[in-house]
């Protein structure tokens, strides 16, 4: 595996804090992958940003009574803070409205046109008599002609993920005024000639047989149906201006400039410390870099067709993705999350209820990798109480408190390693190998199962050794069990850190581990479970996790059930 890893998470849109489905569909698994690779001493650059252009930003700013630039500035600050509190370890969290992205977007457009992949065409576009303006695609809503979803946008149906043109919609209406007084008028726009790149795109996709089935199936479906040329400009004032005569009131389409912001955000990162950072080494001719993208399934077409077409069409050596991890959707109590209907839990709401690690664990244990997953409060509480409280937290707290109380707060010397320890080492070694494989493959549900399996092994070993009983009849055996088990606390903390960074940090502080002691385990495990040496002072953290009560489940379920529908 290459030593340098570039990781990008799909850009969260600027209008409001994201819900748990958005979190598990891109940002959270990308963070776990980045943390794991850093722990293995790979060089990692983890990039994300807010997606700030397009019609929703204008509409949301108008509703908030703010200029769109000020609205985006404030919302970026809010989202960055929520991501920080969720322990998302971005190396940089940028903004697609940045100077760097504007310059790069214009560069891509110039190069694509120079190579014959951008063409100006007359188009027929929706004009609102009520609003006295052309309506870009997201300013139009209506019924999807493919699946009947009644709130489809003019660019894509969120229900069936089909890409649309505004004129495809049934019963269209203005997203600004709600007016249905719409007519079709002629205007001119720029088109990305994706059809000329379809064979190159297919060859590129076919070379990546290791991609998840979801990613490949969506990409190949698009190719099989025929890649259409794509309009890449819009009649808006907020966005990257199109520097072309006659296009003074047009900007580039948000889905043209948004993926370029992966590169733009990297340049933003480098500009913060230009003496020590080189953004081009990650993107331009970067053959030594392995690039992994994370996104939900509705973003897959843009990352497997549109963005690669933009890169290929420049004929410049920009880095293409090596692995694209696509996710299905997380639903909420059997239905969709709805921010406007207050149905479901926003990231900010979640942090008011419980610390980040509770949510991180459940979401990853139920990551919608092969199918959609459903969040239910009873399932959430059951998993927390059983796994985090009853298995991991129980092990950490009971062994540390016992060791502190019986051995004057220091780690005792152990005796001879016996058959019980040998079985433990063998079991943990096999499970650690599986954990590493699953994290490398981005199989997060399996990785969480591996983690839990190791916690269970630790509890089983401690239960069988029962040092609280053996201390009377065989003190040496009891001290061996304590020494091994306290070292297991460190071991569990280290391997759990990608998933549970807050809890792992509390363990590291309690054990006063140095950086050298707090490192990803190597083999043989007999050495790993002797890193903490006899005589070491011990502290026990406060309870790592608390039990969720039935009354809380009922209250939260009612609080986030959403607004009742009016008849």
C-alpha positions in Angstrom: 0.0 0.0 0.0 1.4 3.5 -0.9 2.6 5.5 2.1 0.6 8.7 1.2 -3.1 8.7 1.4 -5.5 11.4 0.2 -9.0 11.1 1.7 -12.0 13.3 0.8 -15.5 13.2 2.3 -18.4 14.5 0.2 -18.9 18.2 0.9 -21.8 18.9 3.3 -24.1 21.6 1.9 -24.0 24.9 3.6 -27.6 25.3 4.5 -27.8 24.0 8.1 -26.4 21.4 10.4 -26.4 17.9 8.9 -28.4 15.0 10.3 -27.0 11.6 11.4 -27.6 10.1 7.9 -25.4 12.7 6.3 -22.7 11.9 9.0 -22.6 8.2 8.5 -22.9 8.5 4.7 -19.5 10.1 4.2 -17.8 12.1 7.0 -17.7 9.6 9.8 -16.4 6.6 7.9 -13.8 8.8 6.2 -12.6 9.9 9.6 -12.3 6.3 10.9 -10.3 5.4 7.8 -8.0 8.5 8.2 -7.5 7.8 11.9 -6.6 4.2 11.2 -4.1 5.0 8.5 -2.4 7.6 10.7 -2.2 5.1 13.5 -0.4 2.8 11.1 2.1 5.6 10.3 0.9 6.4 6.8 1.0 10.0 5.7 -2.6 11.1 5.5 -4.3 14.3 4.2 -8.0 14.3 5.1 -9.9 17.1 3.3 -13.5 18.3 3.5 -15.3 21.6 3.0 -18.7 23.2 2.9 -20.4 23.3 -0.5 -21.5 26.9 -0.6 -22.7 27.7 -4.1 -26.1 27.1 -5.8 -29.7 28.0 -5.3 -30.2 26.5 -1.8 -27.6 28.9 -0.4 -29.4 31.8 -1.9 -32.8 30.7 -0.8 -31.6 30.0 2.8 -29.8 33.3 3.0 -33.0 35.1 1.8 -35.0 33.3 4.4 -32.5 34.2 7.1 -32.5 37.9 6.1 -28.7 37.8 5.3 -26.5 38.4 2.4 -25.5 35.0 0.9 -21.8 35.6 1.6 -22.5 36.4 5.3 -24.9 33.5 5.6 -22.3 31.1 4.3 -19.6 32.5 6.5 -21.7 31.9 9.6 -23.0 28.5 8.6 -19.4 27.3 7.8 -18.4 28.3 11.3 -21.3 26.4 12.8 -20.7 23.3 10.7 -17.0 23.3 11.4 -17.7 23.5 15.2 -20.1 20.6 15.1 -17.7 18.5 13.1 -14.9 19.3 15.6 -17.1 18.2 18.5 -17.9 15.0 16.6 -14.1 14.4 16.6 -13.9 14.5 12.8 -10.2 14.8 12.2 -10.1 16.9 9.0 -6.6 18.2 8.2 -8.6 21.1 6.6 -12.3 22.0 6.4 -12.5 24.5 3.6 -15.1 26.5 1.7 -16.0 26.1 -1.9 -16.5 29.9 -2.1 -12.7 30.4 -1.5 -10.5 32.3 -3.8 -8.5 29.1 -4.5 -11.6 27.3 -5.7 -12.7 30.2 -7.9 -9.3 30.2 -9.6 -9.2 26.4 -10.1 -12.7 26.2 -11.4 -11.9 28.8 -14.0 -8.7 27.0 -14.9 -10.6 23.7 -15.4 -13.2 25.4 -17.6 -10.5 27.0 -19.8 -8.6 23.7 -20.2 -11.7 21.8 -21.0 -12.8 24.3 -23.6 -9.3 24.4 -25.1 -9.4 20.6 -25.5 -12.8 20.7 -27.1 -14.9 19.4 -24.2 -17.0 22.5 -23.5 -19.5 23.9 -26.0 -21.9 26.9 -25.9 -25.4 25.9 -26.8 -28.8 27.5 -26.9 -31.2 26.0 -24.4 -34.8 26.2 -23.5 -35.1 27.1 -19.8 -37.8 27.7 -17.3 -38.7 31.3 -16.8 -40.9 32.4 -13.9 -43.3 35.2 -14.7 -44.0 35.7 -11.0 -40.3 36.1 -10.1 -39.3 37.8 -13.4 -36.2 35.6 -13.9 -34.9 32.4 -15.3 -35.0 29.6 -12.7 -31.9 27.4 -12.4 -32.7 23.7 -11.8 -32.8 23.8 -8.0 -35.1 26.8 -8.0 -37.7 24.4 -9.5 -39.5 21.6 -7.7 -42.1 19.2 -8.9 -43.0 15.5 -9.3 -40.4 13.1 -10.6 -41.5 11.5 -13.8 -39.7 8.2 -12.9 -40.8 7.5 -9.4 -43.5 10.0 -8.6 -41.7 11.7 -5.7 -43.5 15.0 -5.3 -40.6 17.1 -4.0 -38.0 16.3 -6.7 -35.6 19.1 -7.6 -34.9 20.3 -11.1 -31.5 18.7 -11.1 -32.0 15.4 -9.3 -34.7 13.3 -7.6 -33.6 12.6 -4.0 -35.9 9.6 -3.9 -34.7 7.5 -6.9 -31.4 9.4 -7.5 -32.2 9.9 -11.2 -30.6 13.0 -12.7 -33.2 15.4 -14.1 -33.6 18.5 -16.2 -36.1 21.0 -14.9 -38.3 20.4 -18.0 -38.6 16.8 -17.0 -40.6 17.6 -13.8 -44.4 17.1 -13.7 -46.4 19.9 -12.1 -43.3 22.2 -11.7 -43.3 25.2 -9.4 -40.9 27.9 -8.4 -38.9 27.2 -5.2 -38.8 31.0 -4.6 -42.5 32.0 -4.8 -44.2 28.7 -5.3 -45.8 30.0 -8.4 -46.7 27.6 -11.2 -46.8 30.5 -13.8 -43.8 29.2 -15.6 -42.9 29.2 -19.3 -40.0 28.0 -21.4 -37.7 30.6 -23.0 -34.5 30.3 -24.9 -31.1 31.3 -23.3 -27.5 30.2 -23.8 -25.4 28.0 -21.5 -22.1 26.0 -21.5 -22.1 22.2 -21.8 -19.5 19.7 -20.7 -19.3 17.2 -23.5 -19.2 14.1 -21.4 -20.4 11.9 -24.2 -17.0 12.3 -25.9 -15.3 10.9 -22.8 -17.6 7.9 -22.2 -15.2 5.3 -23.4 -12.3 6.7 -21.3 -14.7 6.7 -18.3 -15.7 3.1 -18.8 -12.1 2.0 -19.2 -11.2 3.9 -16.0 -14.1 2.4 -14.0 -13.5 -1.1 -15.3 -9.9 -1.0 -14.0 -11.2 -0.7 -10.5 -12.7 -4.0 -9.8 -12.2 -3.7 -6.1 -14.8 -0.9 -5.8 -17.9 -1.7 -3.7 -20.7 -3.2 -5.7 -22.9 -0.1 -5.0 -20.4 2.2 -6.5 -19.7 0.2 -9.6 -23.3 -0.7 -10.3 -24.4 3.0 -10.2 -21.4 4.1 -12.4 -21.9 1.3 -15.0 -25.7 1.9 -15.1 -25.0 5.5 -16.1 -22.6 4.4 -18.8 -24.9 1.7 -20.1 -27.8 4.2 -20.4 -25.5 6.6 -22.3 -23.6 9.5 -20.8 -25.3 12.8 -21.7 -23.6 16.1 -22.2 -24.1 18.2 -19.1 -25.0 21.9 -18.7 -22.4 23.5 -16.4 -23.7 27.1 -16.1 -26.6 28.7 -14.3 -28.4 32.0 -14.2 -27.4 33.1 -10.7 -25.3 35.8 -9.1 -23.8 33.6 -6.3 -21.0 31.3 -7.5 -17.9 31.2 -9.7 -18.4 33.8 -12.4 -18.2 32.7 -16.0 -15.6 34.9 -17.7 -17.2 35.0 -21.2 -19.0 37.7 -23.2 -22.7 37.4 -22.9 -22.4 35.3 -19.6 -22.1 38.3 -17.3 -25.1 37.1 -15.2 -24.2 33.5 -15.1 -22.1 31.3 -12.8 -20.7 27.8 -13.0 -23.1 25.1 -11.9 -22.5 24.1 -8.3 -21.8 20.5 -9.3 -19.0 21.8 -11.6 -17.1 23.7 -8.9 -17.9 21.6 -5.9 -15.7 18.6 -6.6 -12.9 21.0 -7.7 -13.0 22.2 -4.1 -11.4 19.0 -3.0 -8.3 20.4 -4.8 -9.2 24.0 -3.7 -9.4 23.0 -0.1 -6.0 21.3 -0.3 -4.6 24.6 -1.7 -6.3 26.4 1.2 -4.5 24.0 3.6 -1.2 24.6 1.9 -1.6 28.4 1.9 -1.9 28.3 5.7 1.7 27.1 5.9 3.3 27.5 2.5 6.8 26.8 3.7 5.9 23.3 4.8 3.0 22.3 2.6 2.8 21.6 -1.1 -0.8 21.1 -2.3 0.2 20.1 -5.9 2.2 17.1 -4.7 -1.1 15.6 -3.6 -3.0 16.3 -6.8 -0.9 17.0 -9.8 1.1 14.0 -11.1 0.7 12.4 -7.7 1.5 8.8 -8.7 2.6 8.0 -5.2 -0.7 9.0 -3.6 -3.6 6.6 -3.0 -6.9 8.6 -3.2 -10.1 7.4 -1.5 -13.4 9.2 -1.7 -16.4 8.7 0.7 -20.0 9.6 -0.2 -23.6 8.5 -0.1 -25.2 6.8 -3.2 -26.8 10.0 -4.5 -23.4 11.5 -5.0 -21.9 8.5 -6.8 -22.8 9.6 -10.3 -21.1 12.9 -9.9 -17.9 11.3 -8.6 -17.7 8.4 -11.0 -18.9 10.2 -14.2 -18.9 14.0 -13.9 -15.8 14.8 -11.9 -13.6 12.2 -13.6 -14.8 13.5 -17.0 -13.8 17.0 -15.9 -10.3 15.7 -14.9 -9.8 13.5 -18.0 -11.0 16.3 -20.3 -8.3 18.7 -19.1 -5.6 16.3 -20.4 -3.6 17.4 -17.3 -2.3 14.9 -14.7 -4.8 15.6 -11.9 -5.3 12.8 -9.5 -8.2 10.5 -10.1 -9.8 8.5 -7.3 -8.3 5.0 -6.6 -11.2 3.8 -4.4 -14.7 5.3 -4.1 -16.6 4.1 -1.0 -20.3 4.6 -1.6 -23.0 4.2 1.1 -26.7 3.6 1.0 -29.0 5.7 3.2 -29.7 5.7 6.9 -33.5 6.1 7.5 -35.1 7.3 10.8 -37.6 5.1 12.6 -38.8 3.5 9.3 -39.0 6.8 7.3 -36.8 9.6 6.0 -35.0 12.2 8.0 -36.6 15.5 7.5 -34.9 18.7 8.6 -37.8 20.9 7.7 -40.3 18.5 9.4 -38.0 18.2 12.4 -38.0 14.4 12.0 -34.7 12.8 13.0 -31.6 13.8 14.9 -29.2 16.5 13.7 -25.5 16.3 14.6 -25.9 19.2 16.9 -28.9 17.6 18.6 -27.1 14.3 19.1 -24.2 16.1 20.9 -26.7 17.7 23.3 -28.0 14.2 24.2 -24.8 12.1 24.5 -21.1 12.4 23.7 -19.9 11.8 20.2 -18.6 8.2 20.9 -22.0 6.8 21.6 -23.2 7.9 18.1 -20.0 7.1 16.3 -20.1 3.5 17.6 -23.8 2.9 16.7 -23.6 4.5 13.3 -20.5 2.5 12.3 -21.9 -0.7 13.7 -25.0 -0.2 11.5 -23.3 1.6 8.6 -25.5 1.4 5.5 -22.9 -0.4 3.4 -24.7 -3.1 1.5 -28.3 -1.9 2.1 -30.1 1.0 3.8 -30.0 1.0 7.6 -32.7 2.3 10.0 -32.1 4.3 13.1 -34.4 3.3 16.0 -34.1 4.6 19.5 -34.6 1.2 21.1 -31.9 -0.3 19.0 -29.6 2.5 19.7 -30.1 2.2 23.5 -29.8 -1.6 23.3 -26.5 -1.4 21.5 -25.1 1.3 23.8 -26.1 -0.6 26.9 -24.9 -4.0 25.8 -21.7 -3.2 23.9 -20.3 0.1 25.3 -21.6 -0.1 28.8 -21.8 -3.8 29.4 -18.7 -5.0 27.5 -16.1 -2.3 26.9 -16.8 0.1 29.7 -17.4 -2.7 32.2 -14.0 -4.3 31.4 -12.1 -1.1 31.7 -13.7 0.1 34.9 -13.8 -3.1 36.9 -10.2 -4.2 36.3 -8.7 -0.7 36.9 -10.7 -0.2 40.1 -9.8 -3.7 41.3 -6.1 -3.2 40.6 -6.1 0.2 42.3 -7.9 -1.0 45.4 -5.9 -4.2 45.9 -2.4 -3.2 44.8 -2.1 0.3 46.3 -2.7 2.1 43.0 0.2 0.5 41.1 0.5 -2.2 38.5 1.7 -5.5 40.2 4.3 -7.9 38.9 2.9 -10.9 37.1 4.0 -14.5 37.2 4.2 -17.1 34.6 2.2 -16.9 31.4 -0.1 -19.9 31.3 -2.4 -21.6 28.8 -5.2 -19.1 29.4 -3.0 -16.3 28.4 -1.7 -18.2 25.3 -5.3 -18.8 24.1 -6.0 -15.1 24.7 -3.0 -14.0 22.7 -3.9 -16.3 19.8 -7.5 -15.2 19.7 -6.7 -11.5 19.9 -4.0 -11.8 17.2 -6.5 -13.4 14.8 -9.1 -10.8 15.5 -6.6 -7.9 15.2 -5.6 -9.3 11.7 -9.3 -9.3 10.8 -9.8 -5.7 12.2 -6.9 -4.4 10.1 -8.1 -6.1 7.0 -11.6 -4.8 7.4 -10.5 -1.2 8.1 -8.2 -1.3 5.1 -11.1 -2.5 3.0 -13.5 0.1 4.5 -15.8 -2.6 5.8 -16.8 -0.7 8.9 -19.6 -2.9 10.2 -17.2 -5.9 10.2 -14.5 -3.8 11.8 -16.8 -2.9 14.7 -17.7 -6.5 15.1 -14.0 -7.3 15.3 -13.6 -4.7 18.0 -16.5 -6.0 20.0 -15.2 -9.5 19.7 -11.9 -8.5 21.2 -13.6 -6.7 24.1 -15.6 -9.9 24.7 -12.4 -12.0 24.7 -11.0 -9.7 27.4 -14.0 -10.0 29.6 -14.0 -13.8 29.1 -10.4 -14.0 30.1 -11.0 -11.8 33.2 -14.1 -13.7 34.3 -12.2 -17.0 34.1 -9.1 -15.7 35.8 -11.2 -14.1 38.5 -8.3 -12.3 40.3 -10.6 -11.1 43.0 -10.9 -14.8 44.0 -7.5 -16.0 43.1 -5.9 -13.3 45.2 -6.6 -15.4 48.3 -5.5 -18.8 47.0 -2.9 -18.0 44.3 -1.6 -14.4 44.6 0.9 -14.8 41.7 -1.8 -16.0 39.4 -4.0 -13.1 40.4 -1.2 -10.6 39.7 -0.6 -12.1 36.3 -4.3 -11.7 35.4 -4.2 -8.1 36.6 -1.1 -7.3 34.7 -2.4 -8.8 31.5 -5.9 -7.2 32.0 -4.5 -3.7 32.7 -2.4 -4.0 29.5 -5.5 -5.1 27.7 -7.1 -1.8 28.7 -4.3 0.0 26.9 -4.5 -2.4 23.9 -8.3 -1.9 23.6 -7.9 1.9 23.9 -5.4 2.0 21.0 -7.3 -0.2 18.6 -10.6 1.5 19.5 -9.3 5.0 18.8 -10.4 5.2 15.2 -14.0 4.5 16.2 -14.0 5.9 19.8 -11.4 8.7 19.9 -12.9 10.4 23.0 -13.1 7.3 25.2 -9.6 6.2 24.0 -8.2 9.5 24.9 -9.6 9.2 28.4 -8.0 5.8 28.8 -4.6 7.1 27.6 -4.8 9.9 30.1 -5.8 7.6 33.0 -2.9 5.2 32.2 -0.5 8.2 31.6 0.7 6.6 28.4 3.5 8.2 26.4 3.3 8.6 22.6 5.6 5.6 22.3 3.3 3.5 24.5 0.2 4.6 22.7 0.9 3.2 19.3 -0.8 0.6 17.0 0.0 -2.9 18.2 2.6 -5.0 16.5 3.2 -8.8 16.9 3.7 -10.9 19.0 0.9 -9.9 21.3 2.7 -11.3 24.3 4.9 -8.2 24.0 2.0 -5.9 23.4 0.3 -7.0 26.6 3.4 -6.2 28.6 3.9 -2.6 27.5 2.8 -1.2 30.9 5.4 -2.5 33.4 5.0 -3.3 37.1 5.2 -0.4 39.5 3.3 1.9 37.2 0.8 4.3 38.9 -2.8 3.6 37.9 -5.9 5.8 37.7 -9.4 4.8 36.8 -11.4 7.1 34.5 -14.9 8.0 35.4 -17.4 5.6 33.9 -16.6 5.5 30.1 -20.2 5.1 29.2 -23.5 5.4 31.0 -26.6 3.3 30.7 -29.5 4.7 28.6 -32.8 4.4 30.5 -36.2 3.4 29.1 -37.7 6.8 30.0 -35.0 8.6 28.0 -35.7 6.4 24.9 -39.4 7.3 25.1 -38.7 11.0 25.5 -36.2 11.2 22.7 -38.4 9.2 20.4 -41.3 11.6 21.0 -39.1 14.7 20.8 -37.6 13.9 17.4 -40.7 12.2 15.8 -41.3 15.2 13.6 -44.2 17.6 13.2 -47.6 16.0 12.6 -48.8 16.2 9.0 -51.7 18.5 8.4 -54.7 16.8 6.9 
